[in-house]
């Protein structure tokens, strides 16, 4: 169990002064379920705080009384900061450094959002209004504090919200916490649902409780195995690649297709091990009359090439998305088309002519 991982998960459907959403609260609950699942984030339930309003609390009509607010988020984060510090300090002194290396904070934000600048996005709180946009949590200033104070070794932040607009007068500020700066290293992995200046979408459903954000759906599919590498790892790199491909595919017919953006730290973070990556059947079509051994390189660059014996003009192989090269082993065989290079996209394809 990842006993030194903590999470604050925020989902807001009800915005009395702005306009409601359908899927944000459900997306937050689904992400929380992945966090605490033994085959998911494997985070202790006591370490995860879900910051949402109940269905009854969402009935409030006065936006000034709507929850959750920034104060609710700050309280949850502050408690996580205290808890991880106590957990690390409770170890024998010689074990504290190793314990800190295992600390991670997940911050998940779903709801209405807006663009404060090209590099700064904010999640609006339930008590925001068009002339009260200061009621928000701004991603970049919050992460700046965590990088400076370093209560956690790793920070993972996912923001499933729009990044449209550029509100004049909406000041950006971080959490109210105070702490001395530290020289401890911190890695951040940030995932935005869309590009700066663009909208993010929900997949609508006749039943509002089944509405889902495209970003969160792809994110959870990736974390549950879709984003695994050929070695069975889900890393920040493989997850980002998976989410970008799948969200773009899900929204390609919309007026402004949704293009997620990720900011990665110094080293890839690992989210899961021992999983099987998503593969697709791909038909390899060889030149007329070709027979013999070929080498197939691709997928994970660290893996040795696969050897295939070609007996027929076509061969169907199950391959993960990525760039591949197929080359004949015989020195006197003619080169394949395009030097044998081809790309496997999400969903596979009809065939590759070599």
PAFIMI-329743 format. One record per residue (C-alpha): residue in three letters; x, y, z. Coordinates in steps of 0.2 Angstrom, whole numbers, padded with zeros to 4 digits, always signed. Layout:
BEGIN
alaXYZ
...
% end
This chain:
BEGIN
unk+0000+0000+0000
unk+0006+0018-0004
unk+0004+0024+0014
unk+0014+0040+0011
unk+0003+0045-0004
unk-0011+0058-0001
unk-0025+0065-0011
unk-0037+0080-0012
unk-0050+0077-0025
unk-0062+0091-0030
unk-0078+0090-0041
unk-0091+0104-0043
unk-0107+0102-0053
unk-0117+0116-0045
unk-0113+0134-0049
unk-0129+0144-0044
unk-0122+0160-0052
unk-0114+0153-0067
unk-0122+0138-0074
unk-0121+0120-0069
unk-0111+0105-0075
unk-0117+0087-0075
unk-0101+0076-0074
unk-0088+0085-0063
unk-0094+0077-0046
unk-0095+0060-0054
unk-0078+0062-0061
unk-0071+0066-0045
unk-0079+0051-0037
unk-0072+0040-0050
unk-0055+0046-0048
unk-0056+0044-0029
unk-0062+0026-0032
unk-0046+0023-0043
unk-0035+0031-0029
unk-0041+0019-0016
unk-0042+0003-0026
unk-0029-0010-0022
unk-0026-0012-0041
unk-0026+0007-0044
unk-0018+0020-0034
unk-0018+0009-0018
unk-0019+0025-0007
unk-0026+0022+0011
unk-0044+0028+0011
unk-0040+0039+0026
unk-0027+0048+0016
unk-0040+0054+0002
unk-0051+0068+0004
unk-0066+0070-0008
unk-0071+0089-0008
unk-0088+0089-0016
unk-0106+0094-0012
unk-0119+0081-0009
unk-0135+0080-0020
unk-0144+0089-0006
unk-0131+0103-0004
unk-0132+0106-0022
unk-0150+0112-0021
unk-0145+0128-0013
unk-0150+0143-0023
unk-0140+0157-0015
unk-0122+0156-0023
unk-0114+0164-0008
unk-0119+0149+0002
unk-0114+0136-0012
unk-0100+0123-0008
unk-0086+0118-0010
unk-0077+0134-0008
unk-0058+0138-0008
unk-0058+0136+0011
unk-0064+0118+0009
unk-0050+0114-0003
unk-0037+0123+0008
unk-0042+0114+0024
unk-0041+0097+0015
unk-0023+0102+0008
unk-0017+0108+0025
unk-0023+0092+0034
unk-0013+0082+0020
unk+0002+0093+0023
unk+0002+0090+0042
unk-0002+0071+0040
unk+0013+0068+0028
unk+0025+0077+0039
unk+0020+0068+0055
unk+0021+0051+0045
unk+0038+0055+0039
unk+0044+0061+0056
unk+0037+0046+0065
unk+0050+0035+0056
unk+0067+0032+0064
unk+0079+0046+0059
unk+0089+0035+0047
unk+0073+0030+0038
unk+0066+0048+0035
unk+0075+0052+0019
unk+0069+0036+0011
unk+0052+0039+0017
unk+0051+0056+0010
unk+0056+0049-0007
unk+0040+0039-0007
unk+0028+0054-0003
unk+0016+0060-0016
unk+0001+0072-0017
unk-0013+0070-0029
unk-0023+0085-0033
unk-0038+0082-0044
unk-0049+0097-0050
unk-0065+0095-0060
unk-0078+0109-0063
unk-0079+0126-0072
unk-0062+0134-0076
unk-0054+0148-0084
unk-0038+0155-0091
unk-0028+0167-0080
unk-0013+0167-0091
unk-0005+0156-0104
unk+0003+0146-0090
unk-0010+0148-0076
unk-0027+0140-0075
unk-0040+0141-0061
unk-0054+0130-0056
unk-0069+0141-0051
unk-0077+0137-0034
unk-0096+0134-0032
unk-0098+0152-0024
unk-0090+0160-0039
unk-0100+0173-0050
unk-0096+0183-0066
unk-0091+0197-0055
unk-0083+0186-0041
unk-0071+0176-0051
unk-0058+0178-0037
unk-0067+0163-0029
unk-0055+0150-0037
unk-0040+0139-0035
unk-0026+0144-0047
unk-0016+0129-0052
unk+0001+0137-0054
unk+0002+0147-0038
unk-0003+0132-0028
unk+0010+0121-0036
unk+0023+0135-0034
unk+0020+0134-0015
unk+0022+0115-0015
unk+0038+0116-0025
unk+0045+0129-0013
unk+0039+0121+0004
unk+0042+0103-0002
unk+0030+0094+0010
unk+0029+0080-0004
unk+0042+0073-0015
unk+0030+0071-0030
unk+0015+0081-0035
unk+0002+0075-0047
unk-0011+0088-0053
unk-0025+0084-0065
unk-0037+0099-0070
unk-0052+0093-0080
unk-0059+0111-0083
unk-0060+0124-0097
unk-0045+0136-0100
unk-0055+0149-0109
unk-0056+0167-0106
unk-0043+0179-0099
unk-0052+0188-0085
unk-0046+0206-0081
unk-0045+0209-0063
unk-0046+0191-0057
unk-0030+0190-0046
unk-0021+0174-0045
unk-0014+0168-0028
unk-0008+0153-0019
unk-0014+0144-0003
unk-0013+0153+0014
unk+0000+0141+0021
unk+0017+0147+0027
unk+0033+0137+0028
unk+0051+0140+0026
unk+0059+0137+0009
unk+0068+0121+0007
unk+0081+0114-0005
unk+0072+0097-0006
unk+0069+0091-0023
unk+0051+0091-0029
unk+0044+0083-0046
unk+0027+0089-0053
unk+0017+0080-0066
unk+0003+0092-0072
unk-0011+0087-0084
unk-0023+0100-0091
unk-0039+0094-0100
unk-0036+0106-0115
unk-0025+0118-0122
unk-0023+0136-0115
unk-0038+0146-0122
unk-0048+0131-0126
unk-0064+0123-0119
unk-0065+0106-0111
unk-0081+0095-0114
unk-0092+0083-0105
unk-0099+0068-0114
unk-0118+0072-0112
unk-0130+0058-0106
unk-0149+0058-0104
unk-0145+0053-0086
unk-0135+0067-0079
unk-0127+0055-0066
unk-0119+0046-0081
unk-0111+0062-0089
unk-0092+0061-0090
unk-0078+0072-0094
unk-0068+0066-0109
unk-0052+0070-0101
unk-0056+0060-0085
unk-0063+0046-0094
unk-0047+0044-0104
unk-0036+0047-0089
unk-0044+0033-0079
unk-0044+0021-0094
unk-0025+0025-0095
unk-0022+0022-0077
unk-0032+0006-0077
unk-0020-0002-0090
unk-0023+0007-0107
unk-0008+0018-0104
unk+0004+0003-0100
unk+0021+0002-0109
unk+0026-0015-0116
unk+0036-0018-0100
unk+0019-0017-0090
unk+0023+0000-0083
unk+0011+0015-0082
unk+0022+0030-0081
unk+0019+0049-0083
unk+0026+0048-0101
unk+0015+0033-0106
unk+0000+0040-0098
unk+0001+0057-0106
unk+0003+0050-0123
unk-0012+0039-0120
unk-0023+0053-0114
unk-0019+0065-0128
unk-0022+0052-0141
unk-0039+0046-0134
unk-0046+0063-0130
unk-0041+0070-0147
unk-0050+0055-0155
unk-0065+0057-0144
unk-0067+0075-0148
unk-0061+0076-0166
unk-0078+0080-0173
unk-0081+0095-0162
unk-0079+0113-0167
unk-0064+0115-0156
unk-0056+0098-0153
unk-0050+0095-0136
unk-0031+0094-0135
unk-0024+0089-0117
unk-0008+0097-0112
unk+0004+0089-0099
unk+0019+0096-0090
unk+0032+0083-0084
unk+0045+0083-0071
unk+0063+0078-0071
unk+0060+0059-0071
unk+0045+0049-0076
unk+0033+0045-0062
unk+0027+0027-0060
unk+0008+0024-0057
unk+0007+0005-0059
unk+0018-0010-0063
unk+0015-0027-0070
unk+0001-0022-0082
unk-0002-0027-0100
unk-0003-0013-0112
unk-0017-0010-0125
unk-0013-0019-0141
unk-0022-0019-0158
unk-0022-0032-0172
unk-0012-0025-0187
unk-0011-0033-0204
unk+0007-0033-0211
unk+0006-0035-0230
unk+0023-0040-0237
unk+0029-0038-0255
unk+0024-0051-0268
unk+0034-0067-0266
unk+0043-0062-0251
unk+0047-0076-0239
unk+0059-0077-0224
unk+0064-0070-0207
unk+0061-0052-0203
unk+0065-0041-0188
unk+0051-0030-0180
unk+0058-0016-0169
unk+0047-0004-0160
unk+0036-0001-0145
unk+0048+0000-0130
unk+0065+0006-0137
unk+0074-0005-0123
unk+0067-0021-0129
unk+0076-0032-0142
unk+0068-0034-0159
unk+0055-0047-0162
unk+0059-0060-0176
unk+0045-0066-0187
unk+0045-0079-0201
unk+0035-0074-0216
unk+0027-0088-0225
unk+0012-0079-0232
unk+0009-0062-0240
unk+0000-0056-0225
unk+0003-0058-0206
unk-0008-0051-0192
unk+0001-0045-0177
unk-0005-0038-0160
unk+0005-0022-0158
unk+0004-0007-0145
unk+0003+0011-0152
unk+0019+0018-0158
unk+0032+0019-0172
unk+0039+0002-0179
unk+0052-0003-0192
unk+0051-0020-0200
unk+0067-0026-0210
unk+0072-0042-0219
unk+0086-0052-0211
unk+0092-0058-0228
unk+0106-0046-0234
unk+0100-0049-0253
unk+0082-0045-0250
unk+0075-0029-0257
unk+0071-0015-0244
unk+0053-0013-0239
unk+0042+0002-0243
unk+0047+0018-0233
unk+0062+0008-0226
unk+0050-0003-0217
unk+0044+0011-0205
unk+0026+0012-0200
unk+0016+0019-0186
unk+0002+0010-0176
unk-0012+0022-0170
unk-0024+0020-0156
unk-0037+0007-0163
unk-0025-0001-0175
unk-0028-0001-0193
unk-0033-0010-0209
unk-0016-0014-0214
unk+0002-0009-0217
unk+0010-0011-0235
unk+0028-0015-0233
% end
